[in-house]
Amino acid sequence: MMKIGVIPDSFQVPFKEAVILARDMGVKGLQPYVTHGELAPENLSKEDRAGILKYVKDNGLVFSALCADFGLHFNEKGSNEEGILRTMKMMDLAVDLDTRVITTHIGKVPDEECELPHA
């Protein structure tokens, strides 16, 4: 069953302290921002990721989702490469943190229909 998660940044304390606060509030899921700071993929080794997952699980919580909002606009032709590469790193992080949900904002959806490329 999907669990609703709090955003640990909203506690305005380091991540591990936020886990304790969430646990003590009866929260079951976390949805941390992972675009910067201590949980950004580039700041975590495989061992770091395993340790964070263990810490979260040991406190009775799960990662319900990761928030990977880069502030990019995926509808702007020619500007998606950075967003795609960063999204792929977020996907790897999600797998390592045992979640299959990543949230983001894709930017404005065009009013007019566009033709999708054929595979």
C-alpha positions as CSV (number, residue, x, y, z in Angstrom):
1,M,0.0,0.0,0.0
2,M,1.2,3.5,-0.9
3,K,2.1,5.6,2.1
4,I,1.8,9.4,2.2
5,G,5.0,11.0,3.1
6,V,6.1,14.2,4.8
7,I,8.8,16.4,3.3
8,P,11.7,16.2,5.8
9,D,12.9,19.6,4.8
10,S,9.8,21.1,6.3
11,F,11.2,20.3,9.8
12,Q,14.2,22.5,9.0
13,V,16.6,20.2,10.7
14,P,19.2,17.7,9.4
15,F,17.7,14.6,7.7
16,K,18.3,12.1,10.5
17,E,16.7,14.4,13.0
18,A,13.7,14.9,10.7
19,V,13.3,11.1,10.5
20,I,13.0,11.0,14.3
21,L,10.5,13.9,14.3
22,A,8.4,12.2,11.6
23,R,8.5,8.9,13.4
24,D,7.4,10.5,16.7
25,M,4.5,12.2,14.9
26,G,3.3,8.8,13.7
27,V,4.2,9.4,10.1
28,K,5.0,6.3,8.0
29,G,6.5,7.8,4.8
30,L,9.1,10.4,3.7
31,Q,9.2,12.3,0.5
32,P,12.6,14.2,0.6
33,Y,13.9,16.7,-1.9
34,V,16.8,15.1,-3.6
35,T,17.9,17.8,-6.0
36,H,20.4,19.3,-3.6
37,G,22.0,18.9,-0.2
38,E,22.7,15.8,1.8
39,L,20.3,13.5,-0.2
40,A,21.4,14.6,-3.7
41,P,22.6,11.6,-5.7
42,E,26.0,13.1,-6.3
43,N,26.6,13.4,-2.6
44,L,25.8,9.8,-1.7
45,S,27.9,6.6,-2.3
46,K,26.2,3.2,-2.6
47,E,27.2,2.6,1.1
48,D,25.7,6.0,2.1
49,R,22.4,5.1,0.4
50,A,22.3,1.7,2.1
51,G,22.9,3.3,5.4
52,I,20.2,5.9,4.9
53,L,17.7,3.3,3.9
54,K,18.5,1.2,6.9
55,Y,18.2,4.2,9.2
56,V,14.8,5.0,7.8
57,K,13.5,1.4,8.0
58,D,14.9,1.0,11.5
59,N,12.7,3.9,12.5
60,G,9.6,2.3,11.0
61,L,9.4,4.6,8.0
62,V,9.7,4.2,4.2
63,F,10.5,6.5,1.3
64,S,7.1,7.0,-0.2
65,A,8.5,9.1,-3.0
66,L,11.5,11.3,-3.9
67,C,10.9,14.9,-4.9
68,A,13.2,15.7,-7.9
69,D,12.0,19.1,-9.0
70,F,14.8,20.8,-10.9
71,G,12.9,23.9,-12.0
72,L,13.4,22.9,-15.6
73,H,10.8,23.1,-18.4
74,F,10.7,19.7,-20.2
75,N,8.6,21.2,-23.0
76,E,11.4,23.4,-24.3
77,K,13.1,21.7,-27.3
78,G,16.8,21.4,-27.0
79,S,16.9,22.0,-23.3
80,N,16.0,18.6,-22.0
81,E,19.4,16.8,-22.0
82,E,20.4,18.1,-18.5
83,G,17.0,17.2,-17.1
84,I,17.0,13.8,-18.6
85,L,20.5,13.0,-17.2
86,R,19.6,14.3,-13.8
87,T,16.3,12.3,-13.8
88,M,18.2,9.1,-14.6
89,K,20.4,9.8,-11.5
90,M,17.2,10.3,-9.5
91,M,15.8,7.0,-10.8
92,D,19.0,5.1,-9.6
93,L,18.7,6.8,-6.2
94,A,15.0,5.9,-6.0
95,V,15.9,2.2,-6.6
96,D,18.6,2.4,-3.9
97,L,16.2,3.9,-1.4
98,D,13.5,1.3,-2.2
99,T,10.9,3.6,-3.7
100,R,9.4,3.6,-7.2
101,V,7.9,7.1,-7.1
102,I,9.6,10.3,-8.2
103,T,7.7,13.6,-8.2
104,T,8.6,16.6,-10.2
105,H,7.1,19.5,-12.2
106,I,7.5,19.3,-16.0
107,G,6.7,22.9,-16.8
108,K,3.9,24.3,-18.8
109,V,2.0,21.8,-21.0
110,P,1.5,23.4,-24.4
111,D,-2.0,24.4,-25.4
112,E,-1.6,23.1,-28.9
113,E,-1.3,19.4,-29.8
114,C,2.2,18.3,-30.7
115,E,3.2,15.3,-32.7
116,L,5.1,12.7,-30.8
117,P,8.1,11.0,-32.4
118,H,7.6,7.5,-33.5
119,A,9.8,4.8,-31.9
